Amino acid sequence: MLKVVLSLRLVMLVVAFGAGLGAALMVWLGFSKLLHSAHAAFVLETPNAKAVIVGVMGATDAFLFGVVLIIFAVAIAFGFVLELPE
């Protein structure tokens, strides 16, 4: 029984890697939205304030969700996969 449970550690490592990859994608999406908002604010001749605000809020949401995914990935990796020395 213990052997079966320990074999599932590899599955949890894949889950932690997937959460880390999702976090990286969310941070990239946040930077993309922030860049689009900066473009709308500074480059366009007639900046649309609502578009800039919506973009910045969407970027903040993506960054925060990325941070949550990083925390989950680290918690899964250190809680279920890795054995730390005492």
C-alpha positions in Angstrom: 0.0 0.0 0.0 2.8 2.4 0.8 4.5 1.7 -2.5 1.3 2.7 -4.3 1.0 5.9 -2.4 4.7 6.8 -3.0 4.3 6.1 -6.7 1.7 8.9 -6.9 4.4 11.4 -6.0 5.3 11.6 -9.7 1.8 12.5 -10.5 1.9 15.3 -7.9 5.1 16.6 -9.5 3.4 16.8 -12.8 0.5 18.7 -11.1 3.0 21.1 -9.5 4.8 21.7 -12.8 1.4 22.3 -14.5 0.5 24.9 -11.9 3.9 26.6 -12.4 3.4 26.7 -16.1 -0.1 28.1 -15.6 1.4 30.8 -13.3 3.9 31.7 -16.0 1.2 32.0 -18.6 -0.9 34.2 -16.3 2.0 36.6 -15.7 2.7 36.8 -19.4 -1.0 37.6 -20.0 -0.8 40.3 -17.3 2.2 41.9 -19.0 0.4 41.7 -22.3 -2.7 43.5 -21.0 -0.5 46.1 -19.2 1.4 46.7 -22.4 -1.8 47.1 -24.3 -3.1 49.6 -21.8 0.2 51.6 -21.9 -0.1 51.7 -25.7 -3.7 52.9 -25.4 -2.7 55.6 -22.9 0.5 57.0 -24.4 0.7 56.2 -28.1 -2.8 56.7 -29.4 -3.8 60.3 -30.3 -7.1 60.1 -28.3 -6.6 57.9 -25.2 -9.7 56.1 -24.0 -9.7 56.3 -20.2 -12.1 53.4 -19.8 -10.0 51.1 -22.0 -6.9 51.9 -20.0 -8.6 51.3 -16.6 -10.1 48.0 -17.8 -6.7 46.9 -19.1 -4.9 47.7 -15.9 -7.5 46.0 -13.8 -7.4 42.9 -16.0 -3.6 42.9 -15.8 -3.8 43.2 -12.0 -6.2 40.3 -11.9 -3.9 38.1 -14.1 -0.9 39.0 -11.9 -2.7 38.1 -8.7 -4.0 34.8 -10.1 -0.4 34.0 -11.2 0.8 34.6 -7.7 -1.8 32.3 -6.3 -0.8 29.6 -8.8 2.8 29.9 -7.8 1.9 29.5 -4.2 -0.1 26.4 -5.0 2.7 24.9 -7.1 5.3 25.5 -4.3 2.9 24.1 -1.7 2.2 21.0 -3.7 5.9 20.4 -4.5 7.2 20.9 -1.0 4.2 19.3 0.7 3.7 16.1 -1.4 6.7 15.6 -3.7 10.0 16.6 -2.0 11.3 15.2 1.2 13.2 17.9 3.2 15.9 17.0 5.6 15.1 17.6 9.3 
